[in-house]
């Protein structure tokens, strides 16, 4: 699975994207986010505000119930505010 990060998440993660192997038993966006948040300190810090992050799977916005597979591209992008 390819994970792509935007805005402050990119800064927090220290990279624009990375590839991961989706663990057995992770079948939807919610499970993926919960697993990532507990993966290591880098994810724990970056995911402090994960509830406001927009998620897309293969260029389609996705809620926590959206299925994920190992060959998906998942984008995590905080909402952008302008002024």
Helices and strands as residue ranges (DSSP letters): E 2-5, H 7-13, E 17-19, H 29-37, H 41-46, G 47-52, E 53-57, E 60-61, E 73-78
